[in-house]
């Protein structure tokens, strides 16, 4: 089994897999001459303040978008319910 952290690729035993995952290594497979991550690391990673700030900004943007989409969905459901009620009243007449 192969593990990779940054530009370092190691061949390790399956028994050592948990240790390397906790140290920040990803389990990788070679496909078309490139290493493809098959299992992400579970620890041992650090991120720069710039990366963290970027993710924080993206998170805030996505939360705002989610809130507006929920409001739009609620409005459309209310409009749709009103139309369905009108149709059923016309059908009864």
PyMOL Python script that loads the backbone (N, CA, C, O; Angstrom):
from pymol import cmd

cmd.read_pdbstr("""\
ATOM      1  N   UNK A   1       0.848  -1.164   0.000  1.00  0.00           N
ATOM      2  CA  UNK A   1       0.000   0.000   0.000  1.00  0.00           C
ATOM      3  C   UNK A   1       0.897   1.232   0.000  1.00  0.00           C
ATOM      4  O   UNK A   1       1.951   1.246   0.636  1.00  0.00           O
ATOM      5  N   UNK A   2       0.465   2.270  -0.725  1.00  0.00           N
ATOM      6  CA  UNK A   2       1.253   3.497  -0.806  1.00  0.00           C
ATOM      7  C   UNK A   2       0.537   4.626  -0.080  1.00  0.00           C
ATOM      8  O   UNK A   2      -0.688   4.742  -0.128  1.00  0.00           O
ATOM      9  N   UNK A   3       1.327   5.457   0.595  1.00  0.00           N
ATOM     10  CA  UNK A   3       0.805   6.641   1.271  1.00  0.00           C
ATOM     11  C   UNK A   3       1.588   7.855   0.790  1.00  0.00           C
ATOM     12  O   UNK A   3       2.753   7.744   0.410  1.00  0.00           O
ATOM     13  N   UNK A   4       0.926   9.032   0.809  1.00  0.00           N
ATOM     14  CA  UNK A   4       1.585  10.246   0.336  1.00  0.00           C
ATOM     15  C   UNK A   4       1.270  11.408   1.270  1.00  0.00           C
ATOM     16  O   UNK A   4       0.144  11.579   1.737  1.00  0.00           O
ATOM     17  N   UNK A   5       2.305  12.195   1.522  1.00  0.00           N
ATOM     18  CA  UNK A   5       2.161  13.452   2.254  1.00  0.00           C
ATOM     19  C   UNK A   5       3.011  14.465   1.519  1.00  0.00           C
ATOM     20  O   UNK A   5       4.231  14.324   1.428  1.00  0.00           O
ATOM     21  N   UNK A   6       2.349  15.499   0.989  1.00  0.00           N
ATOM     22  CA  UNK A   6       3.001  16.503   0.154  1.00  0.00           C
ATOM     23  C   UNK A   6       3.679  15.809  -1.025  1.00  0.00           C
ATOM     24  O   UNK A   6       2.981  15.229  -1.857  1.00  0.00           O
ATOM     25  N   UNK A   7       5.011  15.845  -1.133  1.00  0.00           N
ATOM     26  CA  UNK A   7       5.667  15.210  -2.285  1.00  0.00           C
ATOM     27  C   UNK A   7       6.340  13.886  -1.919  1.00  0.00           C
ATOM     28  O   UNK A   7       7.068  13.323  -2.736  1.00  0.00           O
ATOM     29  N   UNK A   8       6.110  13.389  -0.719  1.00  0.00           N
ATOM     30  CA  UNK A   8       6.724  12.145  -0.253  1.00  0.00           C
ATOM     31  C   UNK A   8       5.746  10.987  -0.408  1.00  0.00           C
ATOM     32  O   UNK A   8       4.629  11.043   0.106  1.00  0.00           O
ATOM     33  N   UNK A   9       6.162   9.935  -1.116  1.00  0.00           N
ATOM     34  CA  UNK A   9       5.347   8.732  -1.297  1.00  0.00           C
ATOM     35  C   UNK A   9       6.103   7.564  -0.689  1.00  0.00           C
ATOM     36  O   UNK A   9       7.269   7.332  -1.009  1.00  0.00           O
ATOM     37  N   UNK A  10       5.424   6.822   0.199  1.00  0.00           N
ATOM     38  CA  UNK A  10       6.036   5.681   0.873  1.00  0.00           C
ATOM     39  C   UNK A  10       5.216   4.422   0.627  1.00  0.00           C
ATOM     40  O   UNK A  10       3.999   4.487   0.450  1.00  0.00           O
ATOM     41  N   UNK A  11       5.883   3.291   0.618  1.00  0.00           N
ATOM     42  CA  UNK A  11       5.207   2.000   0.570  1.00  0.00           C
ATOM     43  C   UNK A  11       5.228   1.445   1.986  1.00  0.00           C
ATOM     44  O   UNK A  11       6.297   1.254   2.565  1.00  0.00           O
ATOM     45  N   UNK A  12       4.039   1.184   2.549  1.00  0.00           N
ATOM     46  CA  UNK A  12       3.941   0.743   3.942  1.00  0.00           C
ATOM     47  C   UNK A  12       3.061  -0.494   4.036  1.00  0.00           C
ATOM     48  O   UNK A  12       2.314  -0.816   3.111  1.00  0.00           O
ATOM     49  N   UNK A  13       3.162  -1.182   5.170  1.00  0.00           N
ATOM     50  CA  UNK A  13       2.314  -2.344   5.439  1.00  0.00           C
ATOM     51  C   UNK A  13       0.905  -1.886   5.802  1.00  0.00           C
ATOM     52  O   UNK A  13       0.703  -0.780   6.304  1.00  0.00           O
ATOM     53  N   UNK A  14      -0.052  -2.750   5.541  1.00  0.00           N
ATOM     54  CA  UNK A  14      -1.446  -2.472   5.885  1.00  0.00           C
ATOM     55  C   UNK A  14      -1.597  -2.255   7.395  1.00  0.00           C
ATOM     56  O   UNK A  14      -2.451  -1.480   7.825  1.00  0.00           O
ATOM     57  N   UNK A  15      -0.778  -2.929   8.192  1.00  0.00           N
ATOM     58  CA  UNK A  15      -0.841  -2.799   9.645  1.00  0.00           C
ATOM     59  C   UNK A  15      -0.484  -1.387  10.107  1.00  0.00           C
ATOM     60  O   UNK A  15      -0.935  -0.955  11.168  1.00  0.00           O
ATOM     61  N   UNK A  16       0.312  -0.672   9.334  1.00  0.00           N
ATOM     62  CA  UNK A  16       0.738   0.682   9.705  1.00  0.00           C
ATOM     63  C   UNK A  16      -0.182   1.766   9.150  1.00  0.00           C
ATOM     64  O   UNK A  16       0.076   2.953   9.350  1.00  0.00           O
ATOM     65  N   UNK A  17      -1.227   1.384   8.471  1.00  0.00           N
ATOM     66  CA  UNK A  17      -2.112   2.334   7.800  1.00  0.00           C
ATOM     67  C   UNK A  17      -2.674   3.381   8.768  1.00  0.00           C
ATOM     68  O   UNK A  17      -2.622   4.574   8.472  1.00  0.00           O
ATOM     69  N   UNK A  18      -3.205   2.961   9.907  1.00  0.00           N
ATOM     70  CA  UNK A  18      -3.813   3.890  10.867  1.00  0.00           C
ATOM     71  C   UNK A  18      -2.802   4.919  11.357  1.00  0.00           C
ATOM     72  O   UNK A  18      -3.135   6.094  11.515  1.00  0.00           O
ATOM     73  N   UNK A  19      -1.572   4.482  11.597  1.00  0.00           N
ATOM     74  CA  UNK A  19      -0.529   5.403  12.053  1.00  0.00           C
ATOM     75  C   UNK A  19      -0.268   6.482  11.010  1.00  0.00           C
ATOM     76  O   UNK A  19      -0.238   7.668  11.337  1.00  0.00           O
ATOM     77  N   UNK A  20      -0.080   6.079   9.761  1.00  0.00           N
ATOM     78  CA  UNK A  20       0.230   7.044   8.707  1.00  0.00           C
ATOM     79  C   UNK A  20      -0.948   7.983   8.428  1.00  0.00           C
ATOM     80  O   UNK A  20      -0.739   9.162   8.144  1.00  0.00           O
ATOM     81  N   UNK A  21      -2.174   7.478   8.507  1.00  0.00           N
ATOM     82  CA  UNK A  21      -3.338   8.346   8.337  1.00  0.00           C
ATOM     83  C   UNK A  21      -3.380   9.413   9.428  1.00  0.00           C
ATOM     84  O   UNK A  21      -3.693  10.572   9.157  1.00  0.00           O
ATOM     85  N   UNK A  22      -3.064   9.020  10.662  1.00  0.00           N
ATOM     86  CA  UNK A  22      -3.077   9.983  11.767  1.00  0.00           C
ATOM     87  C   UNK A  22      -1.928  10.980  11.680  1.00  0.00           C
ATOM     88  O   UNK A  22      -1.992  12.052  12.282  1.00  0.00           O
ATOM     89  N   UNK A  23      -0.883  10.639  10.940  1.00  0.00           N
ATOM     90  CA  UNK A  23       0.265  11.531  10.761  1.00  0.00           C
ATOM     91  C   UNK A  23       0.108  12.462   9.560  1.00  0.00           C
ATOM     92  O   UNK A  23       1.012  13.243   9.262  1.00  0.00           O
ATOM     93  N   UNK A  24      -1.029  12.386   8.870  1.00  0.00           N
ATOM     94  CA  UNK A  24      -1.284  13.307   7.769  1.00  0.00           C
ATOM     95  C   UNK A  24      -1.016  12.748   6.389  1.00  0.00           C
ATOM     96  O   UNK A  24      -1.029  13.497   5.413  1.00  0.00           O
ATOM     97  N   UNK A  25      -0.775  11.460   6.281  1.00  0.00           N
ATOM     98  CA  UNK A  25      -0.547  10.825   4.978  1.00  0.00           C
ATOM     99  C   UNK A  25      -1.880  10.371   4.398  1.00  0.00           C
ATOM    100  O   UNK A  25      -2.739   9.875   5.127  1.00  0.00           O
ATOM    101  N   UNK A  26      -2.056  10.538   3.094  1.00  0.00           N
ATOM    102  CA  UNK A  26      -3.211  10.018   2.369  1.00  0.00           C
ATOM    103  C   UNK A  26      -2.840   8.672   1.766  1.00  0.00           C
ATOM    104  O   UNK A  26      -1.705   8.479   1.328  1.00  0.00           O
ATOM    105  N   UNK A  27      -3.791   7.734   1.741  1.00  0.00           N
ATOM    106  CA  UNK A  27      -3.579   6.469   1.041  1.00  0.00           C
ATOM    107  C   UNK A  27      -3.833   6.755  -0.437  1.00  0.00           C
ATOM    108  O   UNK A  27      -4.859   7.334  -0.792  1.00  0.00           O
ATOM    109  N   UNK A  28      -2.897   6.349  -1.298  1.00  0.00           N
ATOM    110  CA  UNK A  28      -3.001   6.663  -2.724  1.00  0.00           C
ATOM    111  C   UNK A  28      -2.879   5.406  -3.579  1.00  0.00           C
ATOM    112  O   UNK A  28      -2.340   4.383  -3.155  1.00  0.00           O
ATOM    113  N   UNK A  29      -3.400   5.523  -4.800  1.00  0.00           N
ATOM    114  CA  UNK A  29      -3.262   4.476  -5.813  1.00  0.00           C
ATOM    115  C   UNK A  29      -2.704   5.122  -7.067  1.00  0.00           C
ATOM    116  O   UNK A  29      -3.044   6.263  -7.383  1.00  0.00           O
ATOM    117  N   UNK A  30      -1.851   4.404  -7.784  1.00  0.00           N
ATOM    118  CA  UNK A  30      -1.285   4.924  -9.030  1.00  0.00           C
ATOM    119  C   UNK A  30      -2.251   4.643 -10.174  1.00  0.00           C
ATOM    120  O   UNK A  30      -2.607   3.493 -10.429  1.00  0.00           O
ATOM    121  N   UNK A  31      -2.676   5.712 -10.866  1.00  0.00           N
ATOM    122  CA  UNK A  31      -3.564   5.582 -12.025  1.00  0.00           C
ATOM    123  C   UNK A  31      -3.061   6.523 -13.107  1.00  0.00           C
ATOM    124  O   UNK A  31      -2.918   7.725 -12.881  1.00  0.00           O
ATOM    125  N   UNK A  32      -2.794   5.968 -14.283  1.00  0.00           N
ATOM    126  CA  UNK A  32      -2.321   6.760 -15.427  1.00  0.00           C
ATOM    127  C   UNK A  32      -1.081   7.586 -15.093  1.00  0.00           C
ATOM    128  O   UNK A  32      -0.944   8.723 -15.545  1.00  0.00           O
ATOM    129  N   UNK A  33      -0.192   7.014 -14.309  1.00  0.00           N
ATOM    130  CA  UNK A  33       1.053   7.698 -13.982  1.00  0.00           C
ATOM    131  C   UNK A  33       0.928   8.757 -12.904  1.00  0.00           C
ATOM    132  O   UNK A  33       1.904   9.451 -12.619  1.00  0.00           O
ATOM    133  N   UNK A  34      -0.242   8.905 -12.293  1.00  0.00           N
ATOM    134  CA  UNK A  34      -0.448   9.879 -11.223  1.00  0.00           C
ATOM    135  C   UNK A  34      -0.998   9.164 -10.000  1.00  0.00           C
ATOM    136  O   UNK A  34      -1.624   8.109 -10.106  1.00  0.00           O
ATOM    137  N   UNK A  35      -0.754   9.756  -8.835  1.00  0.00           N
ATOM    138  CA  UNK A  35      -1.296   9.197  -7.602  1.00  0.00           C
ATOM    139  C   UNK A  35      -2.661   9.811  -7.327  1.00  0.00           C
ATOM    140  O   UNK A  35      -2.819  11.032  -7.307  1.00  0.00           O
ATOM    141  N   UNK A  36      -3.644   8.940  -7.116  1.00  0.00           N
ATOM    142  CA  UNK A  36      -5.005   9.365  -6.821  1.00  0.00           C
ATOM    143  C   UNK A  36      -5.309   8.977  -5.378  1.00  0.00           C
ATOM    144  O   UNK A  36      -5.085   7.835  -4.977  1.00  0.00           O
ATOM    145  N   UNK A  37      -5.817   9.926  -4.602  1.00  0.00           N
ATOM    146  CA  UNK A  37      -6.117   9.679  -3.191  1.00  0.00           C
ATOM    147  C   UNK A  37      -7.313   8.744  -3.088  1.00  0.00           C
ATOM    148  O   UNK A  37      -8.383   9.027  -3.627  1.00  0.00           O
ATOM    149  N   UNK A  38      -7.121   7.627  -2.390  1.00  0.00           N
ATOM    150  CA  UNK A  38      -8.222   6.689  -2.187  1.00  0.00           C
ATOM    151  C   UNK A  38      -8.782   6.794  -0.771  1.00  0.00           C
ATOM    152  O   UNK A  38      -9.915   6.388  -0.517  1.00  0.00           O
ATOM    153  N   UNK A  39      -7.983   7.343   0.154  1.00  0.00           N
ATOM    154  CA  UNK A  39      -8.453   7.553   1.523  1.00  0.00           C
ATOM    155  C   UNK A  39      -7.712   8.747   2.104  1.00  0.00           C
ATOM    156  O   UNK A  39      -6.481   8.783   2.105  1.00  0.00           O
ATOM    157  N   UNK A  40      -8.465   9.725   2.598  1.00  0.00           N
ATOM    158  CA  UNK A  40      -7.882  10.957   3.138  1.00  0.00           C
ATOM    159  C   UNK A  40      -7.276  10.723   4.520  1.00  0.00           C
ATOM    160  O   UNK A  40      -7.689   9.832   5.262  1.00  0.00           O
ATOM    161  N   UNK A  41      -6.288  11.548   4.839  1.00  0.00           N
ATOM    162  CA  UNK A  41      -5.655  11.511   6.154  1.00  0.00           C
ATOM    163  C   UNK A  41      -6.661  11.918   7.226  1.00  0.00           C
ATOM    164  O   UNK A  41      -7.593  12.676   6.960  1.00  0.00           O
ATOM    165  N   UNK A  42      -6.464  11.409   8.438  1.00  0.00           N
ATOM    166  CA  UNK A  42      -7.369  11.725   9.541  1.00  0.00           C
ATOM    167  C   UNK A  42      -6.778  12.733  10.511  1.00  0.00           C
ATOM    168  O   UNK A  42      -7.469  13.161  11.436  1.00  0.00           O
ATOM    169  N   UNK A  43      -5.544  13.119  10.334  1.00  0.00           N
ATOM    170  CA  UNK A  43      -4.920  14.089  11.238  1.00  0.00           C
ATOM    171  C   UNK A  43      -3.591  14.533  10.691  1.00  0.00           C
ATOM    172  O   UNK A  43      -3.226  14.204   9.562  1.00  0.00           O
ATOM    173  N   UNK A  44      -2.857  15.294  11.510  1.00  0.00           N
ATOM    174  CA  UNK A  44      -1.512  15.686  11.131  1.00  0.00           C
ATOM    175  C   UNK A  44      -1.420  16.735  10.051  1.00  0.00           C
ATOM    176  O   UNK A  44      -0.367  16.887   9.433  1.00  0.00           O
ATOM    177  N   UNK A  45      -2.498  17.468   9.804  1.00  0.00           N
ATOM    178  CA  UNK A  45      -2.478  18.491   8.762  1.00  0.00           C
ATOM    179  C   UNK A  45      -2.504  19.870   9.406  1.00  0.00           C
ATOM    180  O   UNK A  45      -3.146  20.075  10.436  1.00  0.00           O
ATOM    181  N   UNK A  46      -1.804  20.804   8.795  1.00  0.00           N
ATOM    182  CA  UNK A  46      -1.866  22.196   9.229  1.00  0.00           C
ATOM    183  C   UNK A  46      -2.211  23.061   8.028  1.00  0.00           C
ATOM    184  O   UNK A  46      -1.853  22.742   6.894  1.00  0.00           O
ATOM    185  N   UNK A  47      -2.905  24.148   8.286  1.00  0.00           N
ATOM    186  CA  UNK A  47      -3.317  25.055   7.227  1.00  0.00           C
ATOM    187  C   UNK A  47      -2.863  26.462   7.571  1.00  0.00           C
ATOM    188  O   UNK A  47      -2.851  26.854   8.738  1.00  0.00           O
ATOM    189  N   UNK A  48      -2.491  27.218   6.549  1.00  0.00           N
ATOM    190  CA  UNK A  48      -2.042  28.590   6.770  1.00  0.00           C
ATOM    191  C   UNK A  48      -3.238  29.476   7.105  1.00  0.00           C
ATOM    192  O   UNK A  48      -4.387  29.112   6.857  1.00  0.00           O
ATOM    193  N   UNK A  49      -2.952  30.630   7.666  1.00  0.00           N
ATOM    194  CA  UNK A  49      -4.008  31.573   8.005  1.00  0.00           C
ATOM    195  C   UNK A  49      -4.730  32.030   6.745  1.00  0.00           C
ATOM    196  O   UNK A  49      -5.943  32.240   6.772  1.00  0.00           O
ATOM    197  N   UNK A  50      -4.008  32.186   5.645  1.00  0.00           N
ATOM    198  CA  UNK A  50      -4.634  32.595   4.381  1.00  0.00           C
ATOM    199  C   UNK A  50      -5.636  31.543   3.908  1.00  0.00           C
ATOM    200  O   UNK A  50      -6.738  31.883   3.475  1.00  0.00           O
ATOM    201  N   UNK A  51      -5.256  30.262   3.989  1.00  0.00           N
ATOM    202  CA  UNK A  51      -6.168  29.187   3.583  1.00  0.00           C
ATOM    203  C   UNK A  51      -7.400  29.159   4.486  1.00  0.00           C
ATOM    204  O   UNK A  51      -8.526  28.994   4.017  1.00  0.00           O
ATOM    205  N   UNK A  52      -7.165  29.324   5.795  1.00  0.00           N
ATOM    206  CA  UNK A  52      -8.261  29.308   6.758  1.00  0.00           C
ATOM    207  C   UNK A  52      -9.210  30.480   6.519  1.00  0.00           C
ATOM    208  O   UNK A  52     -10.428  30.307   6.554  1.00  0.00           O
ATOM    209  N   UNK A  53      -8.666  31.662   6.277  1.00  0.00           N
ATOM    210  CA  UNK A  53      -9.487  32.851   6.022  1.00  0.00           C
ATOM    211  C   UNK A  53     -10.317  32.681   4.758  1.00  0.00           C
ATOM    212  O   UNK A  53     -11.483  33.071   4.716  1.00  0.00           O
ATOM    213  N   UNK A  54      -9.713  32.100   3.732  1.00  0.00           N
ATOM    214  CA  UNK A  54     -10.430  31.857   2.478  1.00  0.00           C
ATOM    215  C   UNK A  54     -11.613  30.913   2.716  1.00  0.00           C
ATOM    216  O   UNK A  54     -12.713  31.149   2.214  1.00  0.00           O
ATOM    217  N   UNK A  55     -11.380  29.849   3.481  1.00  0.00           N
ATOM    218  CA  UNK A  55     -12.449  28.898   3.776  1.00  0.00           C
ATOM    219  C   UNK A  55     -13.537  29.529   4.634  1.00  0.00           C
ATOM    220  O   UNK A  55     -14.721  29.246   4.450  1.00  0.00           O
ATOM    221  N   UNK A  56     -13.134  30.392   5.580  1.00  0.00           N
ATOM    222  CA  UNK A  56     -14.102  31.085   6.415  1.00  0.00           C
ATOM    223  C   UNK A  56     -15.011  31.975   5.573  1.00  0.00           C
ATOM    224  O   UNK A  56     -16.226  31.991   5.768  1.00  0.00           O
ATOM    225  N   UNK A  57     -14.417  32.719   4.632  1.00  0.00           N
ATOM    226  CA  UNK A  57     -15.188  33.604   3.757  1.00  0.00           C
ATOM    227  C   UNK A  57     -16.133  32.795   2.873  1.00  0.00           C
ATOM    228  O   UNK A  57     -17.290  33.172   2.686  1.00  0.00           O
ATOM    229  N   UNK A  58     -15.643  31.687   2.332  1.00  0.00           N
ATOM    230  CA  UNK A  58     -16.474  30.831   1.487  1.00  0.00           C
ATOM    231  C   UNK A  58     -17.636  30.254   2.291  1.00  0.00           C
ATOM    232  O   UNK A  58     -18.756  30.160   1.790  1.00  0.00           O
ATOM    233  N   UNK A  59     -17.367  29.870   3.535  1.00  0.00           N
ATOM    234  CA  UNK A  59     -18.400  29.320   4.402  1.00  0.00           C
ATOM    235  C   UNK A  59     -19.491  30.359   4.661  1.00  0.00           C
ATOM    236  O   UNK A  59     -20.677  30.038   4.595  1.00  0.00           O
ATOM    237  N   UNK A  60     -19.099  31.595   4.955  1.00  0.00           N
ATOM    238  CA  UNK A  60     -20.076  32.656   5.207  1.00  0.00           C
ATOM    239  C   UNK A  60     -20.918  32.921   3.960  1.00  0.00           C
ATOM    240  O   UNK A  60     -22.131  33.107   4.053  1.00  0.00           O
ATOM    241  N   UNK A  61     -20.274  32.936   2.804  1.00  0.00           N
ATOM    242  CA  UNK A  61     -20.977  33.162   1.538  1.00  0.00           C
ATOM    243  C   UNK A  61     -21.994  32.052   1.275  1.00  0.00           C
ATOM    244  O   UNK A  61     -23.125  32.322   0.869  1.00  0.00           O
ATOM    245  N   UNK A  62     -21.589  30.810   1.508  1.00  0.00           N
ATOM    246  CA  UNK A  62     -22.488  29.680   1.272  1.00  0.00           C
ATOM    247  C   UNK A  62     -23.654  29.670   2.260  1.00  0.00           C
ATOM    248  O   UNK A  62     -24.771  29.299   1.898  1.00  0.00           O
ATOM    249  N   UNK A  63     -23.400  30.075   3.505  1.00  0.00           N
ATOM    250  CA  UNK A  63     -24.485  30.147   4.485  1.00  0.00           C
ATOM    251  C   UNK A  63     -25.508  31.203   4.082  1.00  0.00           C
ATOM    252  O   UNK A  63     -26.712  30.983   4.210  1.00  0.00           O
ATOM    253  N   UNK A  64     -25.031  32.354   3.594  1.00  0.00           N
ATOM    254  CA  UNK A  64     -25.943  33.408   3.145  1.00  0.00           C
ATOM    255  C   UNK A  64     -26.763  32.931   1.945  1.00  0.00           C
ATOM    256  O   UNK A  64     -27.967  33.174   1.876  1.00  0.00           O
ATOM    257  N   UNK A  65     -26.113  32.256   1.008  1.00  0.00           N
ATOM    258  CA  UNK A  65     -26.812  31.728  -0.161  1.00  0.00           C
ATOM    259  C   UNK A  65     -27.855  30.696   0.256  1.00  0.00           C
ATOM    260  O   UNK A  65     -28.964  30.673  -0.278  1.00  0.00           O
ATOM    261  N   UNK A  66     -27.495  29.847   1.206  1.00  0.00           N
ATOM    262  CA  UNK A  66     -28.407  28.820   1.698  1.00  0.00           C
ATOM    263  C   UNK A  66     -29.642  29.461   2.330  1.00  0.00           C
ATOM    264  O   UNK A  66     -30.763  29.004   2.105  1.00  0.00           O
ATOM    265  N   UNK A  67     -29.441  30.511   3.114  1.00  0.00           N
ATOM    266  CA  UNK A  67     -30.552  31.202   3.757  1.00  0.00           C
ATOM    267  C   UNK A  67     -31.491  31.808   2.720  1.00  0.00           C
ATOM    268  O   UNK A  67     -32.711  31.691   2.839  1.00  0.00           O
ATOM    269  N   UNK A  68     -30.924  32.457   1.701  1.00  0.00           N
ATOM    270  CA  UNK A  68     -31.773  33.073   0.674  1.00  0.00           C
ATOM    271  C   UNK A  68     -32.513  32.010  -0.141  1.00  0.00           C
ATOM    272  O   UNK A  68     -33.668  32.215  -0.515  1.00  0.00           O
ATOM    273  N   UNK A  69     -31.869  30.892  -0.417  1.00  0.00           N
ATOM    274  CA  UNK A  69     -32.539  29.822  -1.161  1.00  0.00           C
ATOM    275  C   UNK A  69     -33.664  29.189  -0.347  1.00  0.00           C
ATOM    276  O   UNK A  69     -34.702  28.824  -0.899  1.00  0.00           O
ATOM    277  N   UNK A  70     -33.461  29.059   0.955  1.00  0.00           N
ATOM    278  CA  UNK A  70     -34.525  28.523   1.811  1.00  0.00           C
ATOM    279  C   UNK A  70     -35.722  29.461   1.828  1.00  0.00           C
ATOM    280  O   UNK A  70     -36.868  29.012   1.796  1.00  0.00           O
ATOM    281  N   UNK A  71     -35.456  30.775   1.879  1.00  0.00           N
ATOM    282  CA  UNK A  71     -36.544  31.754   1.870  1.00  0.00           C
ATOM    283  C   UNK A  71     -37.297  31.699   0.543  1.00  0.00           C
ATOM    284  O   UNK A  71     -38.527  31.750   0.526  1.00  0.00           O
ATOM    285  N   UNK A  72     -36.573  31.595  -0.562  1.00  0.00           N
ATOM    286  CA  UNK A  72     -37.205  31.518  -1.879  1.00  0.00           C
ATOM    287  C   UNK A  72     -38.043  30.246  -2.006  1.00  0.00           C
ATOM    288  O   UNK A  72     -39.140  30.276  -2.563  1.00  0.00           O
ATOM    289  N   UNK A  73     -37.534  29.143  -1.496  1.00  0.00           N
ATOM    290  CA  UNK A  73     -38.266  27.876  -1.530  1.00  0.00           C
ATOM    291  C   UNK A  73     -39.548  27.979  -0.716  1.00  0.00           C
ATOM    292  O   UNK A  73     -40.606  27.514  -1.141  1.00  0.00           O
ATOM    293  N   UNK A  74     -39.442  28.594   0.458  1.00  0.00           N
ATOM    294  CA  UNK A  74     -40.612  28.748   1.322  1.00  0.00           C
ATOM    295  C   UNK A  74     -41.675  29.603   0.628  1.00  0.00           C
ATOM    296  O   UNK A  74     -42.865  29.292   0.682  1.00  0.00           O
ATOM    297  N   UNK A  75     -41.233  30.683  -0.025  1.00  0.00           N
ATOM    298  CA  UNK A  75     -42.156  31.572  -0.739  1.00  0.00           C
ATOM    299  C   UNK A  75     -42.847  30.825  -1.882  1.00  0.00           C
ATOM    300  O   UNK A  75     -44.059  30.939  -2.061  1.00  0.00           O
ATOM    301  N   UNK A  76     -42.070  30.062  -2.654  1.00  0.00           N
ATOM    302  CA  UNK A  76     -42.646  29.309  -3.771  1.00  0.00           C
ATOM    303  C   UNK A  76     -43.619  28.240  -3.293  1.00  0.00           C
ATOM    304  O   UNK A  76     -44.648  28.004  -3.926  1.00  0.00           O
ATOM    305  N   UNK A  77     -43.296  27.596  -2.179  1.00  0.00           N
ATOM    306  CA  UNK A  77     -44.213  26.590  -1.637  1.00  0.00           C
ATOM    307  C   UNK A  77     -45.524  27.236  -1.211  1.00  0.00           C
ATOM    308  O   UNK A  77     -46.599  26.676  -1.428  1.00  0.00           O
ATOM    309  N   UNK A  78     -45.432  28.424  -0.600  1.00  0.00           N
ATOM    310  CA  UNK A  78     -46.642  29.127  -0.174  1.00  0.00           C
ATOM    311  C   UNK A  78     -47.484  29.518  -1.381  1.00  0.00           C
ATOM    312  O   UNK A  78     -48.705  29.362  -1.363  1.00  0.00           O
ATOM    313  N   UNK A  79     -46.842  30.023  -2.429  1.00  0.00           N
ATOM    314  CA  UNK A  79     -47.562  30.388  -3.654  1.00  0.00           C
ATOM    315  C   UNK A  79     -48.206  29.155  -4.281  1.00  0.00           C
ATOM    316  O   UNK A  79     -49.350  29.202  -4.733  1.00  0.00           O
ATOM    317  N   UNK A  80     -47.472  28.070  -4.303  1.00  0.00           N
ATOM    318  CA  UNK A  80     -47.957  26.832  -4.900  1.00  0.00           C
ATOM    319  C   UNK A  80     -49.145  26.284  -4.116  1.00  0.00           C
ATOM    320  O   UNK A  80     -50.100  25.785  -4.711  1.00  0.00           O
ATOM    321  N   UNK A  81     -49.097  26.371  -2.804  1.00  0.00           N
ATOM    322  CA  UNK A  81     -50.195  25.895  -1.971  1.00  0.00           C
ATOM    323  C   UNK A  81     -51.449  26.710  -2.237  1.00  0.00           C
ATOM    324  O   UNK A  81     -52.548  26.159  -2.303  1.00  0.00           O
ATOM    325  N   UNK A  82     -51.290  28.025  -2.389  1.00  0.00           N
ATOM    326  CA  UNK A  82     -52.430  28.891  -2.691  1.00  0.00           C
ATOM    327  C   UNK A  82     -53.060  28.547  -4.022  1.00  0.00           C
ATOM    328  O   UNK A  82     -54.286  28.530  -4.127  1.00  0.00           O
ATOM    329  N   UNK A  83     -52.278  28.277  -5.025  1.00  0.00           N
ATOM    330  CA  UNK A  83     -52.793  27.919  -6.352  1.00  0.00           C
ATOM    331  C   UNK A  83     -53.523  26.587  -6.304  1.00  0.00           C
ATOM    332  O   UNK A  83     -54.562  26.423  -6.944  1.00  0.00           O
ATOM    333  N   UNK A  84     -52.987  25.634  -5.549  1.00  0.00           N
ATOM    334  CA  UNK A  84     -53.634  24.325  -5.440  1.00  0.00           C
ATOM    335  C   UNK A  84     -54.982  24.448  -4.745  1.00  0.00           C
ATOM    336  O   UNK A  84     -55.931  23.750  -5.104  1.00  0.00           O
ATOM    337  N   UNK A  85     -55.077  25.334  -3.750  1.00  0.00           N
ATOM    338  CA  UNK A  85     -56.336  25.538  -3.041  1.00  0.00           C
ATOM    339  C   UNK A  85     -57.374  26.144  -3.976  1.00  0.00           C
ATOM    340  O   UNK A  85     -58.535  25.734  -3.961  1.00  0.00           O
ATOM    341  N   UNK A  86     -56.962  27.130  -4.802  1.00  0.00           N
ATOM    342  CA  UNK A  86     -57.877  27.756  -5.760  1.00  0.00           C
ATOM    343  C   UNK A  86     -58.384  26.733  -6.773  1.00  0.00           C
ATOM    344  O   UNK A  86     -59.568  26.738  -7.110  1.00  0.00           O
ATOM    345  N   UNK A  87     -57.523  25.873  -7.254  1.00  0.00           N
ATOM    346  CA  UNK A  87     -57.917  24.855  -8.232  1.00  0.00           C
ATOM    347  C   UNK A  87     -58.935  23.893  -7.638  1.00  0.00           C
ATOM    348  O   UNK A  87     -59.903  23.521  -8.302  1.00  0.00           O
ATOM    349  N   UNK A  88     -58.719  23.488  -6.384  1.00  0.00           N
ATOM    350  CA  UNK A  88     -59.647  22.538  -5.772  1.00  0.00           C
ATOM    351  C   UNK A  88     -61.001  23.189  -5.516  1.00  0.00           C
ATOM    352  O   UNK A  88     -62.032  22.521  -5.596  1.00  0.00           O
ATOM    353  N   UNK A  89     -61.011  24.502  -5.205  1.00  0.00           N
ATOM    354  CA  UNK A  89     -62.282  25.198  -5.005  1.00  0.00           C
ATOM    355  C   UNK A  89     -63.050  25.301  -6.317  1.00  0.00           C
ATOM    356  O   UNK A  89     -64.269  25.131  -6.332  1.00  0.00           O
ATOM    357  N   UNK A  90     -62.350  25.578  -7.426  1.00  0.00           N
ATOM    358  CA  UNK A  90     -62.995  25.656  -8.735  1.00  0.00           C
ATOM    359  C   UNK A  90     -63.540  24.291  -9.148  1.00  0.00           C
ATOM    360  O   UNK A  90     -64.602  24.205  -9.764  1.00  0.00           O
ATOM    361  N   UNK A  91     -62.826  23.243  -8.815  1.00  0.00           N
ATOM    362  CA  UNK A  91     -63.249  21.895  -9.187  1.00  0.00           C
ATOM    363  C   UNK A  91     -64.515  21.504  -8.435  1.00  0.00           C
ATOM    364  O   UNK A  91     -65.340  20.761  -8.966  1.00  0.00           O
ATOM    365  N   UNK A  92     -64.683  21.991  -7.210  1.00  0.00           N
ATOM    366  CA  UNK A  92     -65.859  21.662  -6.412  1.00  0.00           C
ATOM    367  C   UNK A  92     -67.107  22.341  -6.955  1.00  0.00           C
ATOM    368  O   UNK A  92     -68.211  21.824  -6.782  1.00  0.00           O
ATOM    369  N   UNK A  93     -66.955  23.491  -7.608  1.00  0.00           N
ATOM    370  CA  UNK A  93     -68.112  24.244  -8.128  1.00  0.00           C
ATOM    371  C   UNK A  93     -68.641  23.614  -9.333  1.00  0.00           C
ATOM    372  O   UNK A  93     -69.612  24.104  -9.911  1.00  0.00           O
TER     373      UNK A  93
END
""", "prot")
cmd.dss("prot")
cmd.show_as("cartoon", "prot")
cmd.util.cbc("prot")
cmd.orient("prot")
